[in-house]
Amino acid sequence: MYPDIAEIIIHVPKELESERGELERKLRELVEFEVKRNKIIKFFEGLMEGTRQLSEKEVVEFSRKFKEAGVNELRDEGLLLQP
């Protein structure tokens, strides 16, 4: 899944032992969500790097460019669903 991945061992009470598969799936989803969340944060930090106070016109232009470029890039990274 990911090249550099650490292993985590979780102890589960006996009453949840029958749900092990479901718990593993949910934990994988949680980890994937966190990876995507971190990518989105880095993406926005990159966009905001070196920014200053923007005028209303600049905000509108920035929004337009973000929709064109940003959304496509996030889709390419698998961070947004395809329309």
Kinemage of the C-alpha trace (Angstrom):
@kinemage 1
@onewidth
@group {chain A} dominant
@subgroup {mainchain}
@vectorlist {calphas} color= white
{ca met a 1} P 0.000 0.000 0.000
{ca tyr a 2} L 2.573 2.579 1.126
{ca pro a 3} L 6.353 2.123 0.689
{ca asp a 4} L 7.382 3.193 4.203
{ca ile a 5} L 4.792 1.737 6.503
{ca ala a 6} L 4.953 1.013 10.207
{ca glu a 7} L 3.090 -1.793 11.905
{ca ile a 8} L 0.744 -1.175 14.807
{ca ile a 9} L -0.486 -3.959 17.047
{ca ile a 10} L -3.878 -3.461 18.668
{ca his a 11} L -5.234 -5.687 21.389
{ca val a 12} L -8.942 -6.351 21.004
{ca pro a 13} L -11.262 -7.686 23.706
{ca lys a 14} L -12.536 -11.241 23.184
{ca glu a 15} L -16.098 -10.020 22.581
{ca leu a 16} L -14.890 -8.167 19.439
{ca glu a 17} L -12.763 -11.030 18.126
{ca ser a 18} L -15.506 -12.110 15.708
{ca glu a 19} L -15.447 -8.603 14.188
{ca arg a 20} L -11.714 -8.635 13.504
{ca gly a 21} L -12.039 -8.367 9.722
{ca glu a 22} L -14.389 -5.416 9.947
{ca leu a 23} L -12.156 -3.673 12.493
{ca glu a 24} L -9.107 -4.161 10.251
{ca arg a 25} L -11.004 -2.692 7.277
{ca lys a 26} L -12.101 0.335 9.315
{ca leu a 27} L -8.559 0.935 10.564
{ca arg a 28} L -7.164 0.740 7.007
{ca glu a 29} L -9.770 3.302 5.922
{ca leu a 30} L -8.805 5.553 8.829
{ca val a 31} L -5.125 5.412 7.870
{ca glu a 32} L -5.933 6.097 4.196
{ca phe a 33} L -8.099 9.049 5.249
{ca glu a 34} L -5.259 10.494 7.347
{ca val a 35} L -2.790 10.115 4.464
{ca lys a 36} L -5.182 11.925 2.100
{ca arg a 37} L -5.886 14.604 4.719
{ca asn a 38} L -2.163 15.259 5.127
{ca lys a 39} L -1.737 15.524 1.342
{ca ile a 40} L -4.580 18.050 1.151
{ca ile a 41} L -3.065 20.111 3.983
{ca lys a 42} L 0.335 20.138 2.230
{ca phe a 43} L -1.370 21.086 -1.045
{ca phe a 44} L -3.117 24.078 0.586
{ca glu a 45} L 0.055 25.090 2.431
{ca gly a 46} L 1.831 25.146 -0.938
{ca leu a 47} L -0.910 27.312 -2.405
{ca met a 48} L -0.707 29.743 0.489
{ca glu a 49} L 3.091 29.959 0.561
{ca gly a 50} L 4.175 33.563 0.117
{ca thr a 51} L 0.635 34.931 0.040
{ca arg a 52} L -0.361 38.324 1.270
{ca gln a 53} L -3.662 40.097 1.854
{ca leu a 54} L -5.658 39.707 -1.353
{ca ser a 55} L -8.061 42.167 -2.909
{ca glu a 56} L -11.605 41.031 -3.720
{ca lys a 57} L -10.675 40.821 -7.411
{ca glu a 58} L -7.615 38.693 -6.588
{ca val a 59} L -9.730 36.368 -4.437
{ca val a 60} L -12.150 35.817 -7.330
{ca glu a 61} L -9.270 35.155 -9.719
{ca phe a 62} L -7.575 32.835 -7.216
{ca ser a 63} L -10.837 30.904 -6.780
{ca arg a 64} L -11.213 30.503 -10.530
{ca lys a 65} L -7.645 29.263 -10.936
{ca phe a 66} L -8.042 26.936 -7.955
{ca lys a 67} L -11.125 25.369 -9.484
{ca glu a 68} L -9.301 24.832 -12.773
{ca ala a 69} L -5.948 23.566 -11.485
{ca gly a 70} L -6.450 22.572 -7.882
{ca val a 71} L -9.455 20.358 -8.341
{ca asn a 72} L -7.808 18.500 -11.232
{ca glu a 73} L -4.639 17.967 -9.203
{ca leu a 74} L -6.602 16.717 -6.202
{ca arg a 75} L -8.528 14.326 -8.485
{ca asp a 76} L -5.262 13.072 -10.006
{ca glu a 77} L -4.008 12.338 -6.473
{ca gly a 78} L -7.233 10.446 -5.741
{ca leu a 79} L -8.233 12.951 -3.085
{ca leu a 80} L -11.505 13.930 -4.786
{ca leu a 81} L -14.050 11.742 -6.493
{ca gln a 82} L -14.498 11.970 -10.236
{ca pro a 83} L -17.687 13.818 -11.291
